[in-house]
Amino acid sequence: MKPGVILSMEQALSLTSATLRFVHLGWRVIKLEATPQSEGALPGDPNRYIGSLVADEGRRSYFIGPNVGKESIALNLKSREGRDVLHRLIRELNVDVFCCNTLPSRYTELGIDYDSLRAVKSDLIWAAISAMGPDYPDAAGYDPAIQAQVGYMEVTGMLDGPPTLAGIPLVDLKAGDEVYANVWKALAERATSGQGSRIDVSMMQAAAAWLITLLPLIDFDCEPWEITRAGNEHRKFVPTNAYPTTDGAVLFAIGSDAGWRRFTEIPKFNAVATPQRVTNVGRVADRVAIHADIAAITKQLSTAEMISDLKRAKIPHAPINTVPQAMQIEAIAKRLTTTTTPDGRRVRLPPMAVDQAGAPQDFSFPPRYGEHSEKILREVGYDLGAIAKLRGAHVIAGPDAVVARS
């Protein structure tokens, strides 16, 4: 299908990451931001003000990646006039998808609930992210808190260390991907039925869906070690771990008994083979000793020597790269997307998740707060006088510069 239009009342990361995936496909994504609610308050998406200064106070480093290629309109939905503008935008721009990630208890107050917007455009697809879904309308959703609640922290980190957050915001990104996938499902259904639909993504439920290798074990009378922190080792495929070398570490994975035979045929590792360790069941039972035996050998070898041996034995392996090193891997480097700052600096960004023929690789720099408010209102038929009236009544805002903080 041809690229469509998304109007997204978005902030933070979960929903902005979802709509970015549509930007990658050439869709028009308009970021709907709130007008300032109090004197001196920083307006719009709070993530605008996180990280190092890049272009201006409202476009700091943490904001850049998920917001390239978008437009911004600042609108006061607490006012009747603001809600009228919203309805006109949906009709006149022929909006395909309306998204939001505010508290469900605020949907009706702001006039963004599904029933209200469906009355404006019957085939509208409506998608929301919240902490626990509409059954828990006042629950706020924060990635670290949900990682803690749903068990991620309990199973992340070293066994003798504290519960640990994942190194990236997994719950935010998982929720965003669920919006992306379910919007496409809704678009496919609309192509047949002509009807829109409602999508509610619960961050907690989406996160729990990823416990597929852990949660079922509870009803199989698992041992406590099977559902707690295990460091870098795999609990079921042994040996899989990150092993020390003289100049770093190497991760390798033995996923079968055949792989174990190939591994122990490497002369350096002949000594770790025992009759008990022939099968994965036996290796799991002896996992502590296996890891110690292997580490005693690898710590005397260089990373390059380890990788050479593992490559010849066809054992899956990888060096432990930093993020800058990962960006130099050819398979990633040639697929990176880019944007350009207002002062002409080229900025590398992550690749699309999946290659799409003809998809753009370079995207416009993220918009200033409310940068396109007047442009978009003119597009849907407001004249300059009407726009000035809306601005004077604080129904719209932007793109006034935000004073930089010290």
N, C-alpha and C positions, 0 to 999 in steps of 0.2 A: 504494500500500500504506500501511497505518497506520504511524505512527512506531514504530521499534524501539528496541533497547537496545544500546549500545556500551560495552564495558569496555576501556579504553585505557591500557596501560602506557606513558605518554607523557611526554616532557620536551622542552625546547627548543621549536623552532618547526615543523619539518616536519610532524610528526604532529598537533600541536595545531591547526595550521591546517586539516588534513584533517577532524578531528572537529568543529571549529567549523562546518563547512559542514553537518554533520548537526544540530547544535544549531539552526542557522537554519531547519531543516525541522521542528523540534519533537521531534527524537529525544532520548532520555535518554542522556547521555554521562557515564560515571563514570570519573574520572581515577584510575588506580591508581598510587600513589606509594610509593617504597621507605621503609622505616623507617630511622632513623639508623644508620649503620654504625660510627661512632666517636664518642667523647666530644667534644662541641663542634661536630660537623659540622652544617652547615646542611641540614635535611631536605627531601626532596622534590625537585620540579622546580627545577633551578638557576636557571631564568629568573625564579623568584619573587623573586630578590634583585638583579635588574638594573634600573637606572633610578632615578628619584626615588621617594621614599616617598609612597605614596598612601593606603592604609588601615592597614597595619601592615607589619612587617619582611618578612613572607612574601608581601606583595602590593604590589610596586613597579610602576612604570609600564610597563615592557616586558612584564610578565606579563599585564596586564589584557586587551588586545584579543583574543588567541586563546583565552582561558579563561573568558569569560562563559558563563553558562547551564549550567555543569558542576557535578558533585558530585566530592568527593575522598574516597578511602579510602586509608589508609596501611597497607601489608601487607608483612611480611617473608617473601618467597618463598624465602629460603635455608633456611627451616625446613620440616619436614614438615607441621607444623600450619598454617603459612601457605599451603602448596600445597593442603591440604585445604579451607581457607576459600575459596581461589580456585575450586576445583572446585564447591563448594556455591553460590558466587555465580553461576557460569555456568549451573548447572542451575536453581536456584530463581528467578533473575531472567529466565530464558529469554533469555540473552544471544544476540543475533544475530551480533555481530561482536566478535572480540577483536583488538586492535591492539597493536603494540609497536614501539619504535625503539631497542632496545638492540643490542649487538653480537651477531651470529648465534652466535658461540662460546659465548654465555651462555644460549642458549635452553634446552638440556637441563638445565643446572645449576639454573636457576630453575623448571623444570617448565612452561615456557610454549611449548615446541616444538609444532608442529602436531599431530604424532601423539598426544602426551599429551593435548592438549585436545580433539582429535577423539574420543578414547575417552570423554571426559566427555559430549560432546554432538555427535552425528554430523553434524548439519547446520550446525555452527558455521562461519562464515566467518572465516578467520584472515588478517590482513594485517600486513605488517612493512615498515618502511623501514630500510635500512642503506646504508652508503657505496657498496658495490659488489656487493651481493647475497650470498647464502649461499656462493658459491664463494670468497669472500674474507672469512672469518668474523671476522678480527681487525682489519679495516680500519675506522677510525673516520671518521665522516662529518661534515665541517664545510663549510658553504656556501662560505666564501671559498676554502678549499683546493680544492674541486672546481671552482669558477669558474676558478681558476688552471690546474688540471690539464686541464680539458676544452676550453680555448681561449677562454673568455668574456673573460678579462682581456686577451688578445692582441688582440681585436677591439673593445675598448671604450676610449674615450678619444681624444685628439687624436693625429694622425699623428706629430707631433714631441714628444709627451709620453710618459709611462711607461704601461705596461699598467695598467688601472684596473678596480676592482671595480664592478659595477652598483650603482646607488643603492638598490636593494631586494634582499633575499635571494632572488634568482630560483630558485636550485637548491632551497632548502628548500620554497618555495611550489610549484614544479613537481612535486616528489616528493609533496607533500601532495595536490595535485590528481589525481595518478595513483592514489593510494590511494582517493580519493573516487570517481573514475570506475570503477575496477576493482571496488570493493565493489558499486557498483550493477549492474555486469555480473554479478557473482557472485550477487547477490540475484535477478536475473532468471532466471539458470540454475537456482537453487535452487527457484524457484517451479514449475519444470517437473520437475526431477529429484528434488527433496527432499534433495539432497546439499549439503554444505558444500564449501568449496574453500580452497586456499592461494594467497595473493598475496604475492609478494616484489617490492618496489620498490627498485631500485638507484638511488641518487641520481645516480651517474655516468652510467648508461645513460639515465635520464630526461633529464638535462641534454644529453647528446649527441644525443638525438632532436630537440632544438631547433636543431641546426646545419643544418637543411634548406636554408637559402639559401647555405650556405658549403661544407660538407663535399663535396657532389657536384662542386663546381668543381675540386677537386684532380685528378680523373680527366679533366677537360676541358682540361688544360694551361693553367690560369688563370695570370694574372700575379700576382706577389706582392702588389701593392696591392689585389687583389680579396679577399684573405683576411687583412687586417691592419686596424689602427685607421684609421678614416676620419672621426673626429670626429662631427659632426652630419649629414654628408652621406650620402645613399644611394648605394651603389656602382653601382647599375644604372639607377636612374631619375634622370636629370639634367635640370634642377637640382632637387634636394631638399636643403634645408639650413636651418640657422638663420642668418639674416642680421641684421647690426647695424642699429639705427635710432638716432635722436638720443637716445632715452630708453629703450632696451632692446634687444629683438630680436624678430623674428618668424620662425617656421618656416613654410615653405610647400613644397608638393610638386607637381611636374609629373610626372604619371604617364603622359602620352601626347603624341604629336605635336600633337594637337588642343589640348591644354592649353598647349603651348608657343606655339602660334599666338595663342591668347587672351591669354597673358601678354605677348607681344611687341607685341600691339596696344594695350596700355596705353601711352599716349604717353611716359611717363617711361622706358619700357623698350624703345622702338623700336630704340635704337642697339645693343642686344645681339643682335639678329637678324642672322644671316649665313647664306649658302647651306649651309655645312657643318652648321649647327646645326638644320636643318629636321627631321632624324631623330634619334631617341634614340641610334643608333649613332654618329652624328657628334658628338652632344653629349657622350657618354661619352669619346670621343677628345679632346675639347677641354674637359674638365670643369674643369681647373685655371683656365683663362682665363675660363670662364663664371662660376665662383664669384667670381673677382676683379672681373669687370665688373659683376656684379649688386651685390656688396657696396659698390662705389664709389658706386652710386646710392642704395641703401637707407640708407646711413649719413648721408645728407643729409635723410632723411624721418623723420617721427615714426611711432611704432608705430600710432597711430590712422589716419594717412594711408595707411600701407601696408595695413592691414587693410581699409580702405574700398575701395582699388583692387582688391585681391585678391578681395574679396567680389563686386564688380561683374563681375569677369572669371570668376567661378565657379572660382577656383583654391583647392584645399584649403589651409587655413592655420590657424595658431593662435598666440596669444601664448604666451610662456614664463612660465607661472604658477608661483608658489610653492605649496607644499602648502596653506597656509591659503587662498590664493585659489582653488585647485581645489575646496576644500570648500564654496565659496560658489556654485559653478555649480549652477543650478537642477536639472539632471538628476541631480546627485549629492546636493545638499543635501536634497532631498525624499525620498531613499531611504536616508539614513544610519540606522544602527541605534544604539541607546543602551543604557547601563546607568546605575545610580545607586550612588554610593559609600555606605558605611555612614553617613557624616555628611551625606548628602542631596545631594551634588553630582551633577548630571547630566553624563554623559560621552558625547561623540559617538564613534561607532565606524564603520568602513567599512560600506558597504552589502553586502547579499547579492550574489553574483556574477551571479545571474539572478533576476528577480522570480518569486515563487511566490504564487499566490492564497492568501490566508488565513495566510501565514507571519507569525510574530511579528516585531515591530520592536524591542522592548525586552526585555532579558535580565537575569537575576539577576547580581549582582556575583560575580566569581570566588571560589571557596571558599577558606577557610583550609586550610592543610596538614592533611589527614586530618579535615576538618570533619565528614564524614558517616560516619566509620568505624563508630561505634556504631549510628547510625540504620540503616545498610544491613545490619549484622549482625542487628539485631532483625528487620528486614524478611524475612530468609531463615531465621529461626527460632532464632537464638541467644538464650538468656535472659541476664539480667543477670549471673548467676553465671559463665556460660561466657565472657561478654565480659570480665568482670573478670580471669578466669584468663588469657585471651589477652593482655590488656594487661600483666598482671604478668609474662608470659613474653616480652614484647617482640615478640609476633607482630603486634599492631596498634599504631598510634600515632595521635596527634592527639586533639583539635585544640589542644594546648597552644600558647600564644603563643611566638613566637621572640623572644628578646631583641634589641632593636634595636642595630645597630652605629653607632658614632660616625662 
